[in-house]
């Protein structure tokens, strides 16, 4: 299966040549647009002149762009949608070619996900009321209209997903399944829009809540050993401590202290697995000044003392 993955990751020569012509670091993370109908690609370059980005677009395709840095535009003159750093969106290359440009002198870093009509048809129904019109037209293939959807900000969850795309957390034999699942996840993220005003308002409220929780998670990970007070976290994410506590619990199913404990135990387990740290060093690293408190919490979480981990786990040499 691993050899199959390597075969699918072979670059499409015409597209690779397009990017290499400007000295771009072009890497196909996974897939084959012609055979699988899906392709994940990493792009990194700094062009000396404005670059015609549309040369890499596949006919009759839908492409998502997750833009980390650099500025690009896609769309007809005067109506182009701008992809600024930290923004994401999608566009359809129909019968009329799209105009696209990446601006000179900027360091561009972005991931594209190319999807064929056949791949879309396998996973989407064209009569779904909430499906974006561009995607519905791509499924029916009736009009061949080219177009660009409005861009949205890359939240913390999407940025983490982008990092995982570059270093998949699964075995090579599982990557076909994993990458296709990520393509479907991104389709669910971008290709649907609420059909009513009330639903649109509710959807926005839900997105604000999710984004706020993701901002909190990023803060907690950055300051894992010394968690800031709730009031400080609330100020950083722009809401009251009471509202933040309630929203966080609703979105995650845990209170902030419970989630901090989970993060600390996960990091502690990872450090212990390396064999490079003793229990005291690990306890201090994850924010515990009391060794007994750390050991008790670790035992409650993993069912064994930290000094015996991972040997105390089933299948790791323990009894």
Secondary structure, 3 states (H helix, E strand, C coil): CHHHHHHHCCCCHHHHHHHHCCCCEEEEEEEECCCCCEEEEEEEECCCCCEEHHHHCCCCEEEEEEEEECCEEECCCCCCEEECCCEEEEEEECCCCCCEEECCCCCEEEEEEEECHHHHHHHCCCCCCCECHHHHHHHHCCCCCCEECCCEECCHHHHHHHHHHHCCCCCHHHHHHHHHHHHHHHHHHHCECCCCHHHHHHHHHHHHHHHHHHHHHHHHHHCCCCCCCHHHHHHHHCCCHHHHHHHHHHHHCCCHHHHHHHHHHHHHHHHHHHCCCCHHHHHHHCCCCCHHHHHHHHHHHHCCCHHHCCCCCCCCCCC
